[in-house]
Amino acid sequence: MTPMPMPLKKMPSASSNNPSRRLREALVGCGAFFAAARRQADPLPTLRDLAADWLHAEQLEIVVPAGTGSLHTNEPGLLCGPILIGRRVIGRIEARRSLPYTEDDQALMVALGQIIGAALEHSAQQGQLDLHYHQSQAHADTLDRLLGFGRLVVSATSSPRQLALELVVQVPHMVTGERAGLLLLPVDDPDSPILALSNGTFSSTERARDVRDHGLAGLVLASREPMIIDETDTDARWLAIRDREQDAPTRCAMAVPLVWGQRLLGALTVTTTQSRLFGTPQLNLLELAACHISLAVHAANSDAYLAQATNTMRDLLHELDLAMAEVSSADPAALSRLQAIQQRLALQQRAIHEAI
């Protein structure tokens, strides 16, 4: 009985070992590497698959950064090569297969390292371009909001209360927050603070007092400095606050004071339910908004005081005219009335000076 021949190990086809054919295949597939780098946030898995097809590898790894592994090995079935950006080695390729590698495979490995390096550099630059694009879009959106904010500031609203409400509604969108509060300290009635909320409502006077005395606004009123609380669960300043929200727990917050010269006008606060959302750019933007609000509130207060002073001066002038007529008619009490009007005018002048 004739023995059956032993099965031979499957050999690669002639076409797969044909240098010209493999070179053409490599050139045709070269664009796929850059397409993966351009379209995918993490191109490494696709680059690994493409590289394995190039080398007819059964297993291939792309190691970035290069680490301490050797690029030279005598292990059968293992071919290693560097990933290069220019002359800088940024990683390595490790390819394994059961068939031995040829000089053509080694040449393809060198080209492959340069192509993958260029693709990874392209991916990194594409990511930076995308980041710059999104930042420019965010900056354009911020400028649009600042423009609308500025138009409210110069709208000459004579009511500080209504102005505060119109302004605070815009603040969360400007600094990527969820809720905002604008606390005002009226000069003529400091014990009746006003708290405008970004949901378009006013809180009660009692609530406003609690925020002023025991809330986040109270912290910046005492320090006169902007502040960020990254994580409320671990920040001692927040844990010491007696007045906190119950319906939507705050995880991250920031606040800035409203000042005009040495005078405290109030405080602006923004909170969110996300941890570590705010950073220096958001705090700077909030402080910029607070500067605009301080200017607008001061202007509204001044306009209100000037309007009130105008009415008071008109009434006093009318009384002065009457008193002068009485003096002319030799009324004995007219002189006393003139002195009282003089005192009221002096008080009014002092009030205007303090307000402005």
C-alpha positions in Angstrom: 0.0 0.0 0.0 1.4 3.3 -1.1 1.7 5.7 1.9 -0.2 9.0 1.7 2.0 12.0 1.1 2.5 14.3 4.1 0.6 17.6 3.6 2.9 20.5 2.8 2.7 23.8 4.7 0.7 26.3 2.8 3.0 28.7 1.0 2.1 32.2 0.0 1.1 32.7 -3.6 3.5 34.0 -6.1 1.7 37.2 -6.4 2.1 37.9 -2.7 5.9 37.5 -3.0 6.2 39.4 -6.3 8.1 42.6 -5.3 6.5 44.7 -8.1 3.0 43.7 -7.2 3.6 44.3 -3.5 5.0 47.7 -4.2 2.0 48.6 -6.3 -0.4 47.4 -3.6 1.6 49.5 -1.0 1.4 52.6 -3.1 -2.3 52.2 -3.8 -3.0 51.6 -0.1 -0.8 54.5 1.2 -3.7 57.0 1.1 -5.8 54.8 3.4 -3.3 55.5 6.2 -3.8 59.3 5.9 -7.5 58.9 5.4 -7.7 57.1 8.8 -5.6 59.8 10.4 -7.9 62.5 9.0 -11.2 60.9 9.8 -10.8 59.1 13.1 -10.1 60.5 16.5 -8.0 57.4 17.4 -6.5 56.1 14.1 -4.2 53.4 15.7 -6.6 50.4 15.3 -7.1 51.1 11.6 -3.4 51.8 11.1 -2.6 48.5 12.8 -5.0 46.6 10.4 -3.6 48.4 7.3 0.0 47.7 8.4 -0.8 44.0 9.0 -2.2 43.7 5.4 0.9 45.4 4.0 3.3 42.9 5.7 0.9 39.9 5.5 1.3 39.6 9.3 -0.8 37.4 11.4 -0.3 39.6 14.4 0.9 43.3 14.5 1.3 45.8 17.2 2.0 49.6 17.0 3.6 50.7 20.2 3.6 54.5 20.8 5.7 55.8 22.5 8.6 53.5 21.6 9.4 52.5 25.1 12.5 50.5 25.9 11.9 47.6 23.5 14.7 46.6 21.1 14.2 47.3 17.4 16.5 44.4 16.5 15.6 40.8 17.3 16.7 37.4 16.1 13.4 35.8 17.1 12.0 33.8 14.2 8.8 35.2 12.7 9.2 38.6 14.4 10.0 41.8 12.5 10.5 45.1 14.2 10.8 48.6 12.8 10.8 52.2 14.1 8.0 54.7 13.6 9.6 58.0 12.6 8.7 61.6 12.4 11.6 63.0 10.5 14.6 61.5 12.3 12.8 61.3 15.7 11.7 57.8 16.7 8.2 58.0 18.3 7.3 54.3 18.4 7.8 50.9 16.9 6.1 48.3 14.9 6.1 44.6 15.9 4.9 42.2 13.2 4.6 38.4 13.7 3.8 35.6 11.2 4.7 31.9 10.7 6.5 32.5 7.4 10.0 34.0 7.4 10.4 37.7 6.4 12.2 38.7 3.3 14.3 41.7 2.3 11.2 43.1 0.7 9.3 42.8 4.0 12.2 44.7 5.7 12.1 47.4 3.1 8.3 47.7 3.4 8.7 47.9 7.2 11.0 51.0 6.8 8.5 52.7 4.5 5.7 51.7 6.8 7.3 53.3 9.8 7.7 56.6 8.0 4.1 56.5 6.7 2.6 55.7 10.1 4.7 58.4 11.6 3.5 60.9 9.1 -0.1 59.7 9.6 0.1 60.1 13.4 1.6 63.6 13.0 -1.2 64.5 10.6 -3.7 63.1 13.1 -2.2 65.2 15.9 -2.2 68.3 13.8 -5.8 67.6 12.7 -6.8 67.4 16.3 -5.1 70.7 17.1 -6.9 72.3 14.1 -10.2 70.9 15.3 -9.5 72.2 18.8 -8.6 75.7 17.4 -11.8 75.6 15.3 -14.0 74.8 18.2 -12.2 77.4 20.3 -12.7 80.0 17.6 -16.4 79.1 17.4 -16.7 79.4 21.2 -14.9 82.7 21.1 -17.2 84.0 18.4 -20.2 82.9 20.4 -18.7 84.6 23.5 -18.2 87.8 21.5 -21.9 87.7 20.3 -23.0 87.2 23.9 -20.8 90.0 25.1 -22.2 92.3 22.4 -25.7 91.6 23.6 -24.6 92.0 27.1 -23.0 95.3 26.3 -26.1 96.5 24.6 -28.0 95.9 27.8 -25.4 97.7 29.8 -25.8 100.9 27.7 -29.6 100.6 27.4 -29.9 103.3 30.1 -32.3 101.3 32.2 -33.1 103.5 35.2 -34.3 100.6 37.4 -31.3 98.7 38.9 -33.7 95.9 39.8 -34.9 95.3 36.3 -31.4 95.8 34.9 -30.1 93.1 37.2 -32.7 90.6 36.1 -32.0 91.3 32.4 -28.3 90.9 32.9 -28.2 87.8 35.1 -30.3 85.8 32.7 -27.4 86.0 30.2 -24.6 85.0 32.5 -24.8 81.1 32.6 -24.6 80.8 28.9 -21.5 83.1 28.8 -19.5 80.9 31.2 -21.0 77.5 30.6 -22.8 77.4 33.9 -26.2 76.2 34.8 -27.5 78.8 37.4 -26.5 82.3 38.3 -27.5 84.8 41.0 -26.9 88.6 41.1 -27.0 90.1 44.6 -27.4 93.9 44.8 -26.8 96.0 47.9 -28.9 99.2 47.5 -27.1 102.3 48.7 -30.3 103.9 50.1 -31.5 100.7 51.8 -28.5 98.3 52.5 -30.6 96.0 54.7 -33.0 95.2 51.8 -30.7 93.4 49.3 -32.0 92.3 45.9 -31.3 88.9 44.6 -32.1 88.3 40.8 -31.9 84.8 39.5 -31.0 83.5 36.1 -34.4 81.7 35.8 -36.0 85.2 35.5 -37.3 85.6 39.0 -36.4 87.5 42.2 -36.0 85.9 45.5 -37.6 87.2 48.7 -35.7 89.8 50.7 -35.2 87.2 53.5 -33.6 84.8 51.1 -31.4 87.6 49.7 -30.3 88.4 53.3 -29.4 84.8 53.8 -27.3 84.7 50.6 -25.6 88.0 51.6 -24.8 86.8 55.2 -24.3 83.0 54.8 -24.0 82.2 51.1 -21.3 82.1 48.5 -22.0 85.7 47.7 -21.1 86.5 51.3 -17.7 84.9 50.9 -16.7 87.3 48.0 -18.3 90.3 49.7 -16.0 89.6 52.7 -12.8 88.9 50.6 -13.5 91.3 47.7 -11.7 88.7 45.5 -13.0 86.4 42.8 -13.1 82.7 43.7 -13.6 79.2 42.3 -14.8 76.2 44.2 -13.8 73.2 42.1 -15.4 70.5 44.2 -18.0 71.4 46.8 -17.7 68.1 48.6 -14.1 68.7 49.6 -13.8 72.5 49.7 -13.7 73.8 53.3 -15.1 77.2 52.2 -18.2 75.6 50.7 -18.7 73.2 53.6 -18.7 76.2 56.0 -21.6 77.9 54.1 -24.9 77.6 55.9 -27.0 78.6 52.9 -27.0 76.0 50.1 -29.3 74.8 47.4 -31.4 71.7 48.1 -33.1 71.1 44.8 -30.1 70.9 42.6 -26.9 70.2 44.5 -23.9 72.3 43.5 -20.7 70.5 42.6 -18.7 73.5 41.2 -19.1 77.2 41.7 -17.5 80.6 41.2 -18.3 84.1 42.4 -17.0 87.6 41.9 -17.8 90.9 43.7 -19.4 93.9 42.1 -17.4 97.0 43.0 -17.3 100.7 42.1 -14.2 102.2 43.5 -14.1 101.3 47.1 -17.9 100.7 47.2 -19.4 97.2 47.2 -22.4 97.0 44.9 -23.1 93.3 45.3 -21.9 89.9 44.0 -22.3 87.6 41.0 -22.3 83.9 41.4 -22.5 80.9 39.0 -23.0 77.3 39.9 -23.3 73.9 38.2 -24.0 70.3 39.1 -20.8 69.1 37.3 -17.5 68.8 39.1 -14.4 70.9 38.1 -16.2 72.6 35.2 -14.9 76.1 35.8 -11.3 77.3 35.3 -9.4 80.5 35.0 -10.9 81.5 31.6 -14.4 81.1 32.9 -13.6 83.1 36.0 -12.0 85.9 34.0 -15.0 86.0 31.8 -17.3 86.2 34.8 -15.2 89.0 36.3 -15.4 90.9 32.9 -19.2 90.5 33.1 -19.2 91.7 36.7 -17.2 94.8 35.6 -19.9 95.6 33.0 -22.7 94.9 35.6 -21.0 97.2 38.1 -20.8 100.0 35.5 -24.4 99.4 34.5 -25.7 99.3 38.1 -23.8 102.4 39.1 -25.1 104.3 36.0 -28.7 103.1 36.8 -28.3 104.1 40.5 -26.9 107.5 39.4 -29.8 108.0 37.0 -32.3 107.1 39.6 -30.7 109.4 42.2 -30.5 112.2 39.7 -34.2 111.8 38.8 -35.1 111.8 42.4 -32.9 114.8 43.1 -34.5 116.7 40.2 -38.0 116.2 41.6 -36.8 117.1 45.1 -35.0 120.3 43.8 -38.1 121.3 41.9 -40.3 120.9 45.0 -37.8 122.9 47.1 -37.6 125.7 44.5 -41.4 125.9 44.5 -41.3 126.1 48.3 -38.6 128.7 48.1 -40.6 130.8 45.8 -43.6 130.7 48.2 -41.4 131.6 51.1 -39.8 134.5 49.3 -43.3 135.8 48.5 -44.2 135.4 52.2 -41.1 137.3 53.2 -42.1 140.1 50.8 -45.4 140.3 52.5 -43.7 140.5 55.9 -44.8 137.1 57.2 -42.9 136.5 60.5 -42.6 132.7 60.0 -41.2 133.0 56.4 -37.6 133.3 57.7 -37.9 130.0 59.6 -39.3 128.3 56.5 -36.4 129.7 54.4 -33.9 128.2 56.9 -35.6 124.8 56.7 -35.5 124.8 52.9 -31.8 125.7 53.1 -31.1 122.7 55.3 -33.0 120.4 53.0 -31.1 121.7 50.0 -27.8 121.0 51.8 -29.0 117.5 52.7 -30.0 116.9 49.1 -26.6 118.1 47.8 -24.8 115.8 50.2 -27.0 112.8 49.1 -26.2 113.5 45.4 -22.5 113.7 46.1 -22.5 110.4 48.0 -24.6 108.7 45.3 -22.3 109.8 42.5 
